[in-house]
Amino acid sequence: MRRRTSLTAAVALGAAWTLSACGIPTDKAPEVIGDAPTDFDASSGAAPETFEPTLIAEETVENFLKAVSGDPDSRDDRLNRFTVSGEEQFSEPSEGIRLVADLAIEPVHEENDLDSATVTVTGSVVGIYLEDGSVRMNAAPADYDETFTLQREGIQEVWKMSALPKQVALDYDYFSTAYEQAPMYFQAGQAPLLVPDLRWIYGELDAETRQRLLFEWLFLRPSEFAMQSARNAIPTGTTGKLTPEEGTIKVDLSLGEAIDDETADAIAAQIVWSLGLDGDFVLTTDGETRADGEAADWRAWNAIPNDLPETAYFIAEDTVWEYTSDQRVTTTSAEHSWVGFSVAGLQQVAVGPGDQIAAVVAGSSGDIMQTGANASTMRAVTGLGGNLTDPQWLDGDTVLVIDDGVPTLVIPLTGATQTLALGGQVTAMALAADGRRLAYVEDGVAWVVPLGLDADGNITVGDPRWIGQDIANVTDVAWSSENYLWVAGEREDDKLFRVAIDNSHIEPQAGTGTFPLITQIAANPADPEKSSPGRGEPVIIVANATLYRVHTTGPDEVRNGDHAVAGTAPFTVLQ
């Protein structure tokens, strides 16, 4: 869930935070300047859930494994409510919080001892929740097997723990529902573009604590995955203070090094997007105003357009058809020049900046890629020679396409090519709107990889991450939002999934249990400014050469009057 912070809400915080870049000072906690408000509402609009010891030993342990959630600054205080001493030392925050799935909490029965109990807990450690809000999932689950010794002063007293593990852990099922998306945003190299870095924050934090944590995270490095395609524009050694001031959010930085105006603008964009600001905003550095305007002035730094129409496109009878927002299909459009584009052997189409078309066409001697603005200007692209699939525009000059299983960049004007080092058996791919992350399928497995630019302007490929590790026979991928992928594959009875790109959440799509194999998928990514950006619309799939639109309740056939629509190669256009 993505929350925007209005000026009214921010002013209600009535506090400012002082932080330093790329690490909070270790000699003191972030300082809150001014009187802290005493009437915070929970972010969710409901009273925060609390977990306490109870009269039942197993229930006490169950609550203990949820109590770590909340404000990190008071973590040990919450956990020590469960201990006899009240002064136990737990693992350092830098070690993270173990996420434990499949919990089994069992008492060890001891006769004639009413005031002591032993409880064993087993499960699987599936990942670590890190102190910067990111999650690192394990490639293979590790065993969790711990013993808790409890005691009480009488049968009407609650149980407290006298012996317990010091490495903190959190019930993964509870994490999955209680934590929500709170991505940080970092600059893509030197470009006026932000790349999201997925983080998770406890959904029941009060507004002041939530904003303080986000502000802390903003001064840290990108995660290991994101830093391969983005950088923090805030210089190392910089300190900062956020203050609501007469209806305006003001951030003042004391810089670790001098910056130019372009970097100041990038910092402003990072702050606006990472904190979810809405309204007037001022950035000062060392007392000098560097950016002054409305948060909306930095909207274009996110590559996903707002208010995307719920339209999609597909190919039937060698022609591009449109699936309209009112759920009709047509080959005519007054707005979109590519609708109705037709050529013999047309297999796939991508539409780029300036309504440019990249089309894969089956020729007598093999596949050909053509580019142009319309049918009369289409020209064959040299430099490619294999089985071509999944064309997509990286920018106005460059197309990414799979050529004989190898993702290949080509400049249509010159025929210059660059292959990406991703193996030689790639069968499908989907480029994120920011052009800095590529999801792809190889050998029936889904992957996502960060992309960057070197000093010579060449694309660099980072370390791939396996997505949906228990999803087999993957056929296609598409971006559901800036941090989630659609994955068409198989797991038990399900055939379609939404998967967070850190693998922390996998959501099977309802209604696909008895569905045939899904061979292709296309979707608009969700608007990142929406309060709940889970999935964009529409979501179009192909199964048995028939088009379906996937609703939250399940797939429905795309129909043309009384007939189901036969089509292939669905795609969307980010305009």
C-alpha positions as CSV (number, residue, x, y, z in Angstrom):
1,M,0.0,0.0,0.0
2,R,1.4,3.4,-1.0
3,R,0.4,6.4,1.2
4,R,0.7,10.0,0.1
5,T,1.3,12.5,2.9
6,S,-0.8,15.6,2.6
7,L,0.4,18.9,4.0
8,T,-2.4,18.8,6.6
9,A,-1.2,15.5,7.9
10,A,2.4,16.5,7.7
11,V,1.9,19.7,9.6
12,A,0.0,17.7,12.2
13,L,3.2,15.9,12.9
14,G,4.6,19.0,14.4
15,A,8.1,17.7,14.6
16,A,11.4,17.6,12.7
17,W,14.0,14.9,12.3
18,T,17.7,15.3,12.0
19,L,19.6,12.5,10.2
20,S,22.8,11.8,8.4
21,A,23.3,10.3,4.9
22,C,24.4,6.7,4.4
23,G,24.1,5.7,8.1
24,I,22.4,7.1,11.2
25,P,25.1,8.4,13.7
26,T,25.9,5.6,16.1
27,D,26.4,7.9,19.1
28,K,22.8,9.0,19.4
29,A,19.4,8.4,18.0
30,P,17.8,10.7,15.5
31,E,16.8,13.9,17.2
32,V,13.2,15.1,17.3
33,I,13.2,18.9,17.4
34,G,10.2,20.7,18.9
35,D,7.4,19.3,21.0
36,A,6.2,15.9,19.9
37,P,2.4,15.6,19.4
38,T,0.5,13.5,21.8
39,D,-2.6,12.7,19.8
40,F,-1.2,10.7,16.8
41,D,-3.7,8.5,15.0
42,A,-2.6,5.2,13.7
43,S,-1.8,5.3,10.0
44,S,-4.5,2.8,9.3
45,G,-7.1,4.8,11.1
46,A,-7.4,2.1,13.8
47,A,-5.8,1.6,17.2
48,P,-2.5,-0.3,16.8
49,E,-2.6,-4.0,17.6
50,T,-0.7,-4.8,20.8
51,F,0.8,-8.2,21.9
52,E,1.2,-9.1,25.6
53,P,1.8,-12.1,27.8
54,T,-1.4,-14.1,28.6
55,L,-2.6,-16.8,30.9
56,I,-1.8,-19.4,28.3
57,A,1.9,-20.3,27.7
58,E,1.6,-21.2,24.0
59,E,-0.4,-18.0,23.3
60,T,2.2,-16.0,25.1
61,V,4.9,-17.4,22.8
62,E,2.7,-16.8,19.8
63,N,2.3,-13.2,20.8
64,F,6.0,-12.8,21.5
65,L,6.7,-13.8,17.8
66,K,4.5,-10.9,16.7
67,A,5.6,-8.3,19.3
68,V,8.8,-7.4,17.4
69,S,6.7,-5.6,14.8
70,G,6.3,-1.8,15.3
71,D,8.7,1.1,16.0
72,P,12.3,-0.3,15.9
73,D,13.3,2.2,18.6
74,S,11.1,0.5,21.2
75,R,11.6,-3.1,19.9
76,D,13.4,-4.4,23.0
77,D,10.9,-2.7,25.4
78,R,8.1,-4.6,23.7
79,L,9.9,-7.9,23.8
80,N,10.9,-7.4,27.5
81,R,7.3,-7.3,28.5
82,F,7.4,-11.1,28.0
83,T,10.6,-11.7,30.1
84,V,11.0,-12.4,33.8
85,S,13.9,-10.0,34.2
86,G,12.5,-7.2,31.9
87,E,16.1,-6.5,30.9
88,E,17.1,-9.1,28.3
89,Q,19.5,-8.2,25.6
90,F,18.4,-9.2,22.1
91,S,20.2,-9.4,18.8
92,E,21.5,-6.2,17.2
93,P,19.1,-4.4,14.8
94,S,21.8,-4.7,12.1
95,E,21.3,-8.5,12.2
96,G,17.7,-8.1,11.1
97,I,14.6,-10.0,12.1
98,R,14.1,-13.6,11.1
99,L,10.9,-14.3,9.2
100,V,9.6,-17.7,10.3
101,A,6.9,-19.5,8.3
102,D,4.9,-22.7,9.1
103,L,5.0,-22.1,12.9
104,A,4.2,-25.1,15.1
105,I,4.0,-24.1,18.8
106,E,3.8,-27.0,21.1
107,P,3.8,-27.4,24.9
108,V,6.1,-29.8,26.6
109,H,4.0,-31.3,29.3
110,E,5.5,-31.6,32.8
111,E,3.6,-33.2,35.6
112,N,3.1,-31.5,39.0
113,D,4.5,-28.1,38.0
114,L,1.8,-25.6,37.5
115,D,4.0,-22.5,37.5
116,S,6.6,-23.4,34.9
117,A,6.2,-24.4,31.3
118,T,8.3,-25.3,28.3
119,V,7.2,-24.5,24.8
120,T,8.9,-25.6,21.6
121,V,8.6,-23.7,18.4
122,T,9.5,-25.1,15.0
123,G,9.2,-23.7,11.5
124,S,11.1,-22.5,8.5
125,V,13.2,-19.3,8.4
126,V,12.3,-18.0,5.0
127,G,14.0,-14.6,5.1
128,I,15.3,-11.7,7.0
129,Y,13.6,-8.3,7.5
130,L,16.5,-5.8,7.6
131,E,16.7,-2.5,9.5
132,D,16.4,-0.4,6.3
133,G,12.9,-2.0,5.7
134,S,14.1,-4.3,2.9
135,V,13.6,-8.1,2.9
136,R,16.2,-10.7,1.9
137,M,14.5,-14.0,1.3
138,N,16.4,-17.2,1.6
139,A,17.2,-19.3,-1.5
140,A,16.2,-22.3,0.7
141,P,14.4,-22.1,4.0
142,A,16.4,-22.8,7.1
143,D,15.1,-24.8,10.1
144,Y,13.7,-22.9,13.1
145,D,13.8,-24.9,16.3
146,E,13.7,-23.0,19.5
147,T,12.7,-23.7,23.1
148,F,11.1,-21.2,25.4
149,T,11.0,-21.7,29.2
150,L,8.2,-19.8,31.0
151,Q,7.1,-19.2,34.6
152,R,4.4,-17.5,36.5
153,E,3.7,-16.5,40.1
154,G,0.3,-18.1,40.2
155,I,-2.5,-19.6,38.1
156,Q,-4.1,-16.2,37.7
157,E,-0.9,-14.5,36.6
158,V,0.4,-14.2,33.0
159,W,3.3,-16.3,31.8
160,K,6.8,-14.7,31.5
161,M,9.9,-16.1,29.8
162,S,13.0,-17.0,31.8
163,A,14.9,-18.6,28.9
164,L,14.4,-17.7,25.2
165,P,16.3,-17.2,22.0
166,K,18.1,-13.8,21.7
167,Q,17.9,-13.7,17.9
168,V,14.6,-11.9,17.3
169,A,12.0,-13.5,15.0
170,L,8.7,-12.6,13.5
171,D,5.8,-14.7,12.4
172,Y,6.0,-14.6,8.6
173,D,2.2,-14.9,8.2
174,Y,1.7,-11.9,10.4
175,F,4.4,-9.9,8.5
176,S,2.7,-10.7,5.2
177,T,-0.5,-9.0,6.3
178,A,0.7,-6.4,8.8
179,Y,3.5,-4.8,6.8
180,E,2.9,-2.7,3.7
181,Q,5.0,-1.3,0.8
182,A,7.0,1.8,1.4
183,P,9.5,2.0,-1.4
184,M,12.4,4.3,-1.4
185,Y,13.3,6.0,-4.7
186,F,16.8,6.6,-5.9
187,Q,18.2,8.3,-9.0
188,A,19.0,6.2,-12.1
189,G,22.6,7.3,-12.7
190,Q,22.6,11.0,-13.8
191,A,19.2,10.8,-15.5
192,P,16.1,12.7,-14.4
193,L,14.5,9.3,-13.4
194,L,13.9,7.5,-10.2
195,V,14.1,3.7,-9.6
196,P,12.0,2.3,-6.8
197,D,13.7,0.2,-4.1
198,L,11.1,-2.0,-2.4
199,R,10.8,-1.6,1.4
200,W,8.2,-2.7,3.9
201,I,6.9,-0.8,6.9
202,Y,4.6,-1.8,9.8
203,G,1.1,-0.6,8.8
204,E,0.0,0.3,12.3
205,L,2.6,2.9,13.0
206,D,1.5,6.4,14.0
207,A,2.0,9.1,11.4
208,E,5.0,10.7,13.1
209,T,6.9,7.4,13.6
210,R,6.2,6.3,10.0
211,Q,7.5,9.6,8.6
212,R,10.6,9.4,10.8
213,L,11.5,5.9,9.6
214,L,11.0,6.8,6.0
215,F,13.3,9.8,6.5
216,E,15.9,7.6,8.1
217,W,15.9,5.2,5.2
218,L,16.2,7.9,2.7
219,F,19.7,8.7,3.9
220,L,20.9,5.1,3.5
221,R,22.3,3.4,0.5
222,P,20.0,1.7,-2.0
223,S,19.6,-2.1,-1.3
224,E,22.1,-4.5,-2.9
225,F,19.7,-5.1,-5.7
226,A,18.7,-1.5,-6.4
227,M,22.3,-0.1,-6.2
228,Q,23.1,-1.9,-9.4
229,S,20.8,0.4,-11.3
230,A,20.5,3.5,-9.1
231,R,22.4,5.7,-6.7
232,N,21.5,7.9,-3.8
233,A,21.8,11.5,-5.0
234,I,22.2,12.6,-1.3
235,P,26.0,12.8,-0.7
236,T,27.6,10.6,2.0
237,G,28.0,12.6,5.2
238,T,25.0,14.8,4.6
239,T,22.7,15.5,7.6
240,G,19.1,16.5,7.2
241,K,16.1,17.9,9.0
242,L,12.5,17.7,8.0
243,T,10.1,20.4,9.3
244,P,6.5,21.3,8.5
245,E,6.5,25.1,8.3
246,E,3.4,27.3,7.7
247,G,1.7,24.7,5.4
248,T,4.9,23.7,3.6
249,I,7.2,20.7,4.0
250,K,10.7,21.9,4.4
251,V,13.8,19.7,4.2
252,D,17.1,21.3,5.1
253,L,20.4,19.5,4.3
254,S,23.9,20.1,5.6
255,L,25.8,18.7,2.7
256,G,28.7,16.3,2.9
257,E,30.0,17.7,-0.4
258,A,28.9,20.5,-2.8
259,I,26.2,19.6,-5.4
260,D,25.1,21.2,-8.6
261,D,21.5,22.2,-9.4
262,E,20.7,19.0,-11.3
263,T,21.7,16.9,-8.2
264,A,19.6,19.2,-6.0
265,D,16.6,18.5,-8.2
266,A,17.3,14.8,-8.0
267,I,17.4,14.9,-4.2
268,A,14.1,16.8,-4.2
269,A,12.6,14.1,-6.3
270,Q,13.9,11.4,-4.1
271,I,12.4,13.1,-1.0
272,V,9.0,13.8,-2.5
273,W,8.6,10.3,-3.8
274,S,10.1,8.4,-0.9
275,L,8.1,10.3,1.7
276,G,5.0,10.3,-0.4
277,L,4.6,14.1,-0.1
278,D,1.7,16.0,-1.6
279,G,1.6,19.8,-1.7
280,D,4.1,22.6,-1.3
281,F,7.7,21.6,-0.7
282,V,11.0,23.4,-0.2
283,L,14.5,21.9,-0.2
284,T,17.4,23.9,1.3
285,T,21.1,23.0,1.5
286,D,23.2,24.7,4.0
287,G,20.6,27.4,4.3
288,E,20.2,28.1,0.5
289,T,17.0,27.3,-1.2
290,R,17.6,24.8,-4.0
291,A,14.1,23.6,-4.9
292,D,10.8,25.2,-4.3
293,G,7.4,24.1,-5.7
294,E,4.6,21.6,-5.4
295,A,5.3,17.9,-5.0
296,A,3.6,17.4,-8.3
297,D,6.5,19.2,-10.0
298,W,8.5,16.0,-9.6
299,R,5.8,13.7,-10.9
300,A,7.6,13.0,-14.2
301,W,10.6,11.5,-12.3
302,N,8.5,8.4,-12.1
303,A,8.3,6.6,-15.4
304,I,4.8,5.2,-14.9
305,P,2.3,7.7,-16.2
306,N,-0.7,8.6,-14.0
307,D,-4.2,7.8,-15.0
308,L,-3.3,5.2,-17.7
309,P,-6.4,4.3,-19.7
310,E,-7.6,0.7,-19.3
311,T,-6.7,-0.2,-22.8
312,A,-4.6,-3.0,-24.3
313,Y,-3.8,-4.3,-27.7
314,F,-3.3,-7.7,-29.4
315,I,-2.8,-9.2,-32.8
316,A,-5.3,-11.1,-34.8
317,E,-5.5,-11.7,-38.6
318,D,-2.1,-10.0,-39.0
319,T,-3.6,-6.8,-37.6
320,V,-3.3,-4.8,-34.4
321,W,-6.6,-4.6,-32.5
322,E,-7.5,-2.5,-29.5
323,Y,-9.2,-3.7,-26.4
324,T,-10.9,-0.5,-25.2
325,S,-11.6,0.8,-21.8
326,D,-15.3,0.0,-22.3
327,Q,-14.3,-3.6,-23.1
328,R,-14.8,-3.5,-26.9
329,V,-12.4,-4.7,-29.5
330,T,-11.7,-2.6,-32.6
331,T,-9.3,-2.0,-35.4
332,T,-10.0,1.7,-35.7
333,S,-8.9,4.5,-33.3
334,A,-8.8,8.3,-33.7
335,E,-6.2,8.5,-31.0
336,H,-3.8,5.6,-31.6
337,S,-2.1,5.4,-35.0
338,W,-0.9,1.9,-34.4
339,V,-4.4,0.5,-34.1
340,G,-5.2,-1.2,-37.4
341,F,-1.6,-1.5,-38.3
342,S,-1.4,-4.6,-40.6
343,V,1.3,-6.5,-42.4
344,A,1.4,-10.1,-43.6
345,G,3.0,-12.4,-41.0
346,L,2.7,-9.9,-38.2
347,Q,3.6,-11.6,-34.9
348,Q,4.4,-9.0,-32.2
349,V,4.3,-5.3,-31.8
350,A,5.7,-2.7,-29.4
351,V,4.9,1.0,-29.4
352,G,7.5,3.5,-28.2
353,P,8.0,7.2,-27.8
354,G,6.5,9.3,-30.6
355,D,4.1,6.4,-31.5
356,Q,7.0,4.5,-33.1
357,I,6.2,0.9,-33.9
358,A,8.6,-2.1,-33.6
359,A,7.0,-5.1,-35.3
360,V,8.3,-8.7,-35.6
361,V,7.1,-10.1,-38.9
362,A,7.5,-13.7,-40.2
363,G,9.3,-13.5,-43.5
364,S,10.1,-16.2,-46.1
365,S,13.7,-16.5,-44.7
366,G,12.9,-16.0,-41.0
367,D,11.8,-13.3,-38.6
368,I,12.3,-9.7,-39.5
369,M,12.0,-6.7,-37.2
370,Q,10.6,-3.5,-38.8
371,T,10.3,-0.1,-37.2
372,G,8.6,3.1,-38.2
373,A,5.8,5.5,-37.5
374,N,3.2,3.8,-39.7
375,A,2.8,1.2,-42.5
376,S,4.3,3.5,-45.2
377,T,7.5,4.3,-43.2
378,M,8.3,0.8,-41.8
379,R,11.8,-0.4,-42.6
380,A,13.6,-3.6,-41.8
381,V,16.2,-3.5,-39.1
382,T,19.6,-4.9,-39.9
383,G,21.9,-6.6,-37.3
384,L,19.4,-9.3,-36.2
385,G,19.1,-12.7,-37.7
386,G,17.4,-15.3,-35.5
387,N,14.1,-16.1,-34.1
388,L,12.8,-12.8,-32.8
389,T,10.3,-12.2,-30.0
390,D,9.1,-9.7,-27.3
391,P,10.3,-6.4,-28.8
392,Q,10.1,-3.4,-26.5
393,W,11.5,0.2,-26.7
394,L,14.2,1.1,-24.2
395,D,14.1,4.7,-25.4
396,G,13.3,6.6,-28.5
397,D,16.3,5.2,-30.3
398,T,16.8,1.7,-29.0
399,V,14.7,-1.5,-29.1
400,L,15.3,-4.5,-26.9
401,V,14.3,-7.9,-28.5
402,I,15.0,-11.5,-27.9
403,D,17.2,-12.8,-30.8
404,D,17.6,-16.6,-30.8
405,G,17.1,-16.7,-27.0
406,V,19.5,-13.8,-26.3
407,P,18.1,-10.4,-25.2
408,T,19.7,-7.9,-27.7
409,L,19.6,-4.2,-27.9
410,V,19.5,-2.7,-31.4
411,I,19.5,0.8,-32.7
412,P,17.2,0.6,-35.8
413,L,18.7,3.6,-37.5
414,T,22.2,2.1,-37.6
415,G,21.7,-1.6,-37.0
416,A,24.2,-1.4,-34.1
417,T,23.6,-4.2,-31.5
418,Q,24.6,-5.1,-28.0
419,T,23.7,-8.5,-26.5
420,L,22.9,-8.7,-22.8
421,A,24.7,-11.3,-20.7
422,L,21.6,-13.2,-19.6
423,G,22.1,-16.7,-21.0
424,G,21.0,-18.0,-24.4
425,Q,17.6,-19.6,-23.7
426,V,15.4,-16.6,-22.8
427,T,11.9,-17.1,-24.1
428,A,10.0,-14.1,-22.8
429,M,10.8,-10.7,-21.1
430,A,9.2,-7.5,-19.8
431,L,11.1,-4.3,-19.3
432,A,10.0,-2.1,-16.4
433,A,8.7,1.4,-17.2
434,D,11.9,2.9,-15.7
435,G,14.1,0.8,-18.1
436,R,16.4,-0.2,-15.3
437,R,14.9,-3.6,-14.4
438,L,14.2,-6.5,-16.8
439,A,12.0,-9.4,-15.9
440,Y,12.6,-12.5,-18.1
441,V,11.9,-16.2,-18.5
442,E,14.6,-18.8,-19.1
443,D,14.2,-22.6,-18.9
444,G,10.7,-22.2,-17.4
445,V,11.9,-20.0,-14.5
446,A,11.2,-16.3,-13.9
447,W,14.0,-13.8,-13.2
448,V,14.5,-10.1,-12.7
449,V,17.7,-8.3,-13.2
450,P,18.8,-4.7,-12.6
451,L,20.2,-2.7,-15.6
452,G,22.6,0.2,-15.5
453,L,24.6,2.4,-17.7
454,D,28.4,2.5,-17.8
455,A,30.5,5.6,-18.6
456,D,30.3,4.9,-22.3
457,G,26.5,4.7,-22.3
458,N,26.4,0.9,-22.6
459,I,23.8,-1.1,-20.8
460,T,25.3,-3.1,-17.8
461,V,23.6,-6.2,-16.4
462,G,23.5,-6.8,-12.6
463,D,22.9,-10.0,-10.7
464,P,19.7,-11.8,-11.6
465,R,17.2,-12.7,-8.9
466,W,15.1,-15.8,-9.2
467,I,11.4,-14.8,-8.8
468,G,8.7,-17.1,-7.4
469,Q,11.1,-19.9,-6.6
470,D,8.3,-22.5,-6.2
471,I,6.6,-21.6,-9.4
472,A,7.4,-24.0,-12.2
473,N,6.9,-24.1,-16.0
474,V,6.8,-20.3,-16.3
475,T,5.8,-19.1,-19.7
476,D,5.6,-15.3,-19.4
477,V,6.0,-12.3,-17.1
478,A,4.6,-8.7,-17.0
479,W,4.8,-5.8,-14.5
480,S,1.8,-5.5,-12.2
481,S,3.2,-2.5,-10.5
482,E,6.7,-1.0,-10.1
483,N,7.5,-3.6,-7.5
484,Y,5.4,-6.6,-8.4
485,L,5.4,-9.0,-11.4
486,W,2.7,-11.1,-13.0
487,V,4.1,-14.6,-13.4
488,A,2.3,-17.2,-15.6
489,G,3.4,-20.6,-14.4
490,E,2.3,-23.5,-12.2
491,R,2.2,-24.1,-8.5
492,E,-0.1,-26.8,-7.2
493,D,-3.5,-25.9,-8.8
494,D,-2.7,-22.2,-9.6
495,K,-1.6,-20.8,-12.9
496,L,-1.1,-17.1,-12.4
497,F,0.6,-15.1,-9.6
498,R,1.5,-11.6,-8.4
499,V,5.0,-11.8,-7.0
500,A,6.9,-9.0,-5.2
501,I,10.3,-8.6,-6.8
502,D,12.0,-9.4,-3.4
503,N,9.9,-12.6,-3.2
504,S,8.5,-11.6,0.1
505,H,4.9,-11.9,-1.1
506,I,3.4,-14.3,-3.6
507,E,-0.3,-14.0,-4.4
508,P,-2.1,-16.6,-6.5
509,Q,-4.7,-15.2,-8.8
510,A,-8.2,-16.4,-8.0
511,G,-10.0,-18.4,-10.7
512,T,-7.0,-20.0,-12.4
513,G,-7.1,-23.4,-10.6
514,T,-8.8,-25.3,-13.5
515,F,-7.5,-22.9,-16.2
516,P,-5.5,-24.1,-19.2
517,L,-1.8,-23.2,-19.6
518,I,-1.4,-19.4,-19.9
519,T,1.0,-18.7,-22.7
520,Q,1.2,-14.9,-22.8
521,I,0.3,-12.0,-20.5
522,A,0.3,-8.2,-20.7
523,A,-0.7,-5.6,-18.2
524,N,-0.5,-1.9,-17.3
525,P,1.5,-1.3,-14.2
526,A,-0.4,0.3,-11.3
527,D,-0.2,4.0,-10.7
528,P,2.4,4.4,-7.9
529,E,0.6,7.4,-6.5
530,K,-2.6,5.5,-5.8
531,S,-3.3,4.7,-2.2
532,S,-3.3,1.0,-3.0
533,P,-1.1,0.4,-6.1
534,G,-1.4,-3.4,-6.1
535,R,-2.3,-4.0,-9.7
536,G,-2.8,-2.0,-12.9
537,E,-5.6,-2.5,-15.3
538,P,-6.2,-4.2,-17.6
539,V,-4.6,-7.6,-17.3
540,I,-4.8,-9.6,-20.5
541,I,-3.8,-13.2,-20.9
542,V,-3.8,-15.8,-23.7
543,A,-4.8,-19.4,-23.1
544,N,-5.6,-21.8,-25.9
545,A,-5.2,-18.9,-28.4
546,T,-8.1,-17.1,-26.7
547,L,-7.9,-13.8,-25.0
548,Y,-9.1,-13.3,-21.4
549,R,-9.2,-10.3,-19.1
550,V,-8.1,-11.1,-15.6
551,H,-10.3,-9.4,-12.9
552,T,-9.6,-9.7,-9.2
553,T,-12.2,-12.5,-9.1
554,G,-10.7,-14.4,-12.1
555,P,-10.4,-14.4,-15.9
556,D,-13.3,-13.7,-18.3
557,E,-13.2,-14.2,-22.0
558,V,-12.7,-11.1,-24.1
559,R,-15.6,-11.1,-26.5
560,N,-16.5,-9.5,-29.8
561,G,-20.3,-9.5,-29.6
562,D,-21.3,-13.1,-29.0
563,H,-17.9,-14.6,-29.9
564,A,-14.8,-15.2,-27.8
565,V,-11.8,-13.3,-29.3
566,A,-9.0,-15.4,-30.7
567,G,-5.7,-13.4,-30.5
568,T,-2.1,-13.4,-29.5
569,A,0.8,-11.2,-28.4
570,P,-1.2,-8.8,-26.1
571,F,0.7,-5.6,-25.2
572,T,0.1,-2.3,-23.4
573,V,1.4,1.2,-24.1
574,L,2.6,3.6,-21.4
575,Q,1.2,6.9,-22.7
